[in-house]
Amino acid sequence: MLQFDQLSYWERSTLLEGIDFLVIGSGIVGSACALRLRERFPDAKIVILERGYLPTGASTKNAGFACFGSVTELDDDLEHISEERVWSTVELRWRGLKRLQERFSADQIGLIFPGSWDLLTNDSTEQQRLSDRLDYFNEQIFRITGEKECYSYNREIAQRCGFQEIAGGFRNRLEGELHTGKLFVATQQLLAEAGIAVLNGMNVLNCEIGERDVTVTTTYGTLRANHLAVTVNGFARQFLKDERIVPARAQVLVTDTIPGWSLPGTFHYQKGYYYFRSVDNRLLLGGGRNLDFKGETSTELAVTDAIVGALEELIRTMILPGRTVKTAYRWAGIMGVGAEKKPLIELTHPHVGIAVRMGGMGVAIGSLAGEELAELF
Ligand SMILES: Cc1cc2nc3c(=O)[nH]c(=O)nc-3n(C[C@H](O)[C@H](O)[C@H](O)COP(=O)(O)OP(=O)(O)OC[C@H]3O[C@@H](n4cnc5c(N)ncnc54)[C@H](O)[C@@H]3O)c2cc1C
């Protein structure tokens, strides 16, 4: 492969020299950061370096839930995280979803809002305890969104969808779903229109931060830039050596087509550790990280038989009981998580910033996080 010093004058002077803003990572966050930088600095040279031939973390691998909080997950968060933090993170997600809708039309990214369901098994004590909290949850969501009665309990959902072992579910009428592939394509179009170069296959090995600029070493040679934005999410430890961010692998499968079948929204189960929806008359199901937290603390994009097997078991016993449905696709993506369920957005030097730790809700939060980083320069 050609090294930078073997490239033409045109290639080097147009793409690799005189860079004002270099962004590492072309996921939702890096792209949003670059787009906002363009708005702020119309004449700047902005380049994104991405090590994969496609983004190779989470942004093209996720489930496409446009979500901000389900009852059991919020309830669980409130056990471990302060009230103020939990609701301010929900607010970020909500604002992020609004931002996404300002950048893209619903059609462009396949965004619809049929609502979501947080399924409960037959534990009436737990259902009663959570139902008693609905007024409080609804008040908080009203304060954030101005929307009333976001959550309600529904007993009919299991029968309506043919689920087994499910007693009912908490509905969130404000959550939606989008087409992850369409969001990627629409983002590429915006980047191209904004004159932002995305250089794929560019693995960043090291960054040296000088007083006024940054030298970045890639597999093909070094680049200098006046500013650096690190938006590598689950891979952040390579650059930050920071304990506040941990990689978390998530595995997903999509079944063969099931003629005539679809679901009325997105579904969460077991505090969000499992999630599923229909897409093009197929079932998309992900999760199971709770079965092996240690093993899934990984940046390796691999699926495991144990977790895919557990997902397939859930299909057989709960989601599509009595039907034979084959898995057609399976893949893994890498998230960035931490004890705090809030993105980490900060300048580490006057001309170097990071926006990482998007957790399992980067579709919602990612646009805003990238833009907030761009505001710091
Ligand atoms: C399976 C799965 C399902 C999910 N489902 C949902 C969902 O339904 N709803 C939701 O809101 N969120 C979901 N998420 C989370 C969401 O996808 C992420 O939070 C979001 O995509 C993070 O975006 P990002 O830009 O920060 O990171 P990423 O998309 O991971 O982008 C980081 C990029 O940095 C690149 N990179 C890393 N290291 C280097 C390097 N050294 N040199 C060059 N490039 C580098 C990577 O290749 C990657 O493309 C899911 C995540 C996964 C994995």
The ligand as an SDF file (V2000), in Angstrom:
LIG
                    3D

 53 58  0  0  0  0  0  0  0  0999 V2000
  -25.4060   -4.0530   18.3990 C   0  0  0  0  0  0  0  0  0  0  0  0
  -25.6970   -2.6580   18.8140 C   0  0  0  0  0  0  0  0  0  0  0  0
  -27.0200   -2.2280   18.8980 C   0  0  0  0  0  0  0  0  0  0  0  0
  -27.2850   -0.9110   19.2600 C   0  0  0  0  0  0  0  0  0  0  0  0
  -28.5660   -0.4780   19.2080 N   0  0  0  0  0  0  0  0  0  0  0  0
  -28.8250    0.8280   19.4430 C   0  0  0  0  0  0  0  0  0  0  0  0
  -30.1330    1.3290   19.2800 C   0  0  0  0  0  0  0  0  0  0  0  0
  -31.0350    0.6130   18.8740 O   0  0  0  0  0  0  0  0  0  0  0  0
  -30.3650    2.6300   19.5780 N   0  0  0  0  0  0  0  0  0  0  0  0
  -29.3700    3.4500   20.0080 C   0  0  0  0  0  0  0  0  0  0  0  0
  -29.6370    4.6280   20.2980 O   0  0  0  0  0  0  0  0  0  0  0  0
  -28.1000    3.0140   20.1200 N   0  0  0  0  0  0  0  0  0  0  0  0
  -27.8120    1.7280   19.8340 C   0  0  0  0  0  0  0  0  0  0  0  0
  -26.5420    1.2780   19.9350 N   0  0  0  0  0  0  0  0  0  0  0  0
  -25.4930    2.2250   20.3270 C   0  0  0  0  0  0  0  0  0  0  0  0
  -25.1180    3.1760   19.2040 C   0  0  0  0  0  0  0  0  0  0  0  0
  -25.0280    2.4770   17.9820 O   0  0  0  0  0  0  0  0  0  0  0  0
  -23.7750    3.8250   19.5360 C   0  0  0  0  0  0  0  0  0  0  0  0
  -23.8880    4.4600   20.8020 O   0  0  0  0  0  0  0  0  0  0  0  0
  -23.3500    4.8590   18.5140 C   0  0  0  0  0  0  0  0  0  0  0  0
  -23.3840    4.3310   17.2140 O   0  0  0  0  0  0  0  0  0  0  0  0
  -21.9480    5.3400   18.8430 C   0  0  0  0  0  0  0  0  0  0  0  0
  -21.5150    6.1680   17.8070 O   0  0  0  0  0  0  0  0  0  0  0  0
  -20.0030    6.6610   17.7940 P   0  0  0  0  0  0  0  0  0  0  0  0
  -19.8480    7.5070   16.6000 O   0  0  0  0  0  0  0  0  0  0  0  0
  -19.6600    7.2540   19.1190 O   0  0  0  0  0  0  0  0  0  0  0  0
  -19.1360    5.3510   17.7370 O   0  0  0  0  0  0  0  0  0  0  0  0
  -18.8620    4.3110   16.5560 P   0  0  0  0  0  0  0  0  0  0  0  0
  -20.0040    4.1740   15.6690 O   0  0  0  0  0  0  0  0  0  0  0  0
  -18.3300    3.0920   17.2110 O   0  0  0  0  0  0  0  0  0  0  0  0
  -17.7210    5.0300   15.7270 O   0  0  0  0  0  0  0  0  0  0  0  0
  -16.3780    5.0480   16.1540 C   0  0  0  0  0  0  0  0  0  0  0  0
  -15.5320    4.8200   14.9270 C   0  0  0  0  0  0  0  0  0  0  0  0
  -14.1580    5.0070   15.2790 O   0  0  0  0  0  0  0  0  0  0  0  0
  -13.4060    4.1450   14.4530 C   0  0  0  0  0  0  0  0  0  0  0  0
  -12.0830    3.9590   15.0650 N   0  0  0  0  0  0  0  0  0  0  0  0
  -11.8100    3.3880   16.2500 C   0  0  0  0  0  0  0  0  0  0  0  0
  -10.4930    3.3640   16.4810 N   0  0  0  0  0  0  0  0  0  0  0  0
   -9.9110    3.9550   15.4120 C   0  0  0  0  0  0  0  0  0  0  0  0
   -8.5610    4.2220   15.0470 C   0  0  0  0  0  0  0  0  0  0  0  0
   -7.5390    3.8820   15.8310 N   0  0  0  0  0  0  0  0  0  0  0  0
   -8.3070    4.8240   13.8550 N   0  0  0  0  0  0  0  0  0  0  0  0
   -9.3200    5.1810   13.0250 C   0  0  0  0  0  0  0  0  0  0  0  0
  -10.6360    4.9390   13.3190 N   0  0  0  0  0  0  0  0  0  0  0  0
  -10.9230    4.3330   14.4980 C   0  0  0  0  0  0  0  0  0  0  0  0
  -14.2210    2.8660   14.4310 C   0  0  0  0  0  0  0  0  0  0  0  0
  -13.8830    2.0680   13.3060 O   0  0  0  0  0  0  0  0  0  0  0  0
  -15.6410    3.4030   14.3780 C   0  0  0  0  0  0  0  0  0  0  0  0
  -16.1710    3.4400   13.0590 O   0  0  0  0  0  0  0  0  0  0  0  0
  -26.2220   -0.0260   19.5850 C   0  0  0  0  0  0  0  0  0  0  0  0
  -24.9130   -0.4670   19.5390 C   0  0  0  0  0  0  0  0  0  0  0  0
  -24.6380   -1.7700   19.1280 C   0  0  0  0  0  0  0  0  0  0  0  0
  -23.2170   -2.2270   19.0660 C   0  0  0  0  0  0  0  0  0  0  0  0
  1  2  1  0
  2  3  1  0
  2 52  2  0
  3  4  2  0
  4  5  1  0
  4 50  1  0
  5  6  2  0
  6  7  1  0
  6 13  1  0
  7  8  2  0
  7  9  1  0
  9 10  1  0
 10 11  2  0
 10 12  1  0
 12 13  2  0
 13 14  1  0
 14 15  1  0
 14 50  1  0
 15 16  1  0
 16 17  1  0
 16 18  1  0
 18 19  1  0
 18 20  1  0
 20 21  1  0
 20 22  1  0
 22 23  1  0
 23 24  1  0
 24 25  2  0
 24 26  1  0
 24 27  1  0
 27 28  1  0
 28 29  2  0
 28 30  1  0
 28 31  1  0
 31 32  1  0
 32 33  1  0
 33 34  1  0
 33 48  1  0
 34 35  1  0
 35 36  1  0
 35 46  1  0
 36 37  1  0
 36 45  1  0
 37 38  2  0
 38 39  1  0
 39 40  1  0
 39 45  2  0
 40 41  1  0
 40 42  2  0
 42 43  1  0
 43 44  2  0
 44 45  1  0
 46 47  1  0
 46 48  1  0
 48 49  1  0
 50 51  2  0
 51 52  1  0
 52 53  1  0
M  END
$$$$
